[in-house]
Amino acid sequence: MRRVFLTATPLSCLMLASPFAATAQDTNGGKITRFHDPSTPIRQQETWHIFSTGNGISTRTSTDLESWKEGPPVFKELPAWHRDVVSDHKGYLWAPDIIRQGGRYLLYYSVSGWGKNTSAIGLASSPTLDSKDPAYQWKDEGIVIRSGKEDAYNAIDPQLFADTDGRLWMVFGSFWTGIQLTELDAKTGLRHPENRKIHQLAWHESIEAAALLKHDGFYYLFVNWGLCCRGVDSTYEMRVGRSKEITGPYLDAAGNELVTGGGTLFMQSEGNRIGPGHPSFIREKDAIRMFFHYYDGNRRGHPTLGDATLEWNDNGWPKAGNKP
């Protein structure tokens, strides 16, 4: 029997009462240094873009994946349906992720209530990421999936995965019954009109911020165990399992199923890098580069963007290499 965990507080995407927009303390020489729940980096022409938790969704741009500048928020005015989901919603949108499909940029994000699974994953689309382009405009596409107290899952922390067969998938979930997977319509970006099944992929009493990666015939599922958003007291650590099928079952290196609490340790706190989590991946030539956030112990737990190359052992399990 799969355990149902219904009493924990889902902490991903929150910085408690702290604001998410950049402040003077969040910059270094005019360059943005605060990142929390960063999206998969995505490039349009010579500019990289990262979206992150913030008021209306924070945006960052870079030409080298090192120095970042703040862009305009995605939403200056929030869609009306946000308050239908959370009546006292204050405008902070959590844990966005982005993908380009069919000539559009599809941006997914979380609307949720504190400590509840009263949540929804929304979708916005734009033909361009260049805020100076006359065509730049984020269009509200509505709710992709929603959860409430009657559901055994929490509809937050979306991460997108475009498979090599053209199918589009989304992993999501926090606490409750853990990490879920559902197929999306590759044309609209919304739920698949026929395949609406939700697959449970992983469970732990404190789990969230999942990401999928395909490598050498396996699907790798990365998840976070522990608690984020507590600065130097954060306990986030990344765990991993793999499967021959995207829908699972995912097993760790010892053969334990992730859906019953398994997970091989991938990255944990080390030195000033505290509570690493919320991974995403990009491919550069023949290498895979991972991005994540952590709390910098040298800066009083400042949420910071980290990155590393992925390396693979002889048994095909990933490990974090050096920063490029």
Residue, then its C-alpha position, 0 to 999 in steps of 0.5 A: m500500500r502506498r502511504v498517504f502523507l496529508t499533514a506536512t506543510p509543503l515548503s518549496c517555493l516559499m521564503l517564508a515572509s521574505p520578498f522575492a524581488a531583488t533588493a539592494q542586498d540581492t545584487n553584486g555590482g548591479k548583477i542579480t544574485r538571488f535565485h529561488d526555485p530557478s526554472t530550466p535556463i532557456r536561450q533565445q538567440e544570445t540571451w539566457h533566461i531564468f524564471s524564479t519564485g517571486n511577485g508575478i514571477s521573477t525574470r533574469t537574463s544573462t549572456d554567459l550563465e554567470s552574470w544576471k540582470e533583472g527583467p520585468p515580472v511575467f505578470k503585472e496584473l494576476p489572472a482572476w482565477h488565481r483568487d478562485v484557487v487561493s482567495d487571499h493570494k498575495g501575488y507570489l508565484w512559485a517554482p516556474d519552469i519553461i519550455r519551447q513548443g510549437g513556436r511558443y514559450l510555455l511557462y508553468y508556475s504554481v499558485s498555492g496556499w501555505g501549508k495546504n494542497t489548495s493549489a494549481i499549476g498555471l500556464a502562460s505563453s509568449p511568442t518571444l522572451d525579449s521584453k523589448d520585442p513588440a510581440y512580447q506578451w504573456k498570455d494567460e492559458g489558465i489552469v493545467i491541473r488543480s488540487g484540493k483537500e479531496d486530492a491525495y497530491n499537491a499541484i505545485d512544483p511543475q517541471l517539463f520534459a519533452d521526450t524524444d518521441g515528441r510527447l510532453w510530460m510534466v512532473f509535479g508534487s510536494f509532500w502528500t503522496g509525493i511526486q506525480l507525472t502527467e502527460l500534456d498536449a504537445k500542441t496546447g501545453l495543457r492536459h492531454p485530452e485523452n491520457r489524463k492518468i496521473h502516475q505516482l513516481a516517488w514518495h518520502e515524508s518530505i519530498e518535492a522539486a522533481a526533475l526528469l532527465k533522459h540518458d543512455g536509455f534510462y529516465y532519471l528522476f531527481v527529487n528533493w528530500g528535506l526542508c528548504c527556505r530556512g537559510v542555513d538551517s535548510t535540510y534539502e538534499m537531492r536524491v535520484g532513481r531511474s527507470k526504463e519507462i517514463t512512468g516508472p517504476y523508478l529504482d535507486a542504486a540499491g534496487n529500492e523503489l522511489v515510490t516506497g521511499g527509496g532514493t540514492l543520495f546525489m547531492q547534499s549540504e557541503g561547505n557553504r553550499i547548504g540545502p541544494g535543490h530544485p535541479s534542472f538540466i541543459r545540454e551543451k554539446d556532449a555534456i549535461r549541465m545542471f542548475f540548482h539553488y542553494y543557501d550560501g553559508n558565507r552570506r547568511g543563507h542567501p538563496t544562490l544559483g549553483d551549477a555543475t556538470l554531470e558525470w556518470n559512473d561505470n554503472g550509469w549513475p550520475k554524480a555532480g562534477n565541477k562547475p564549468 
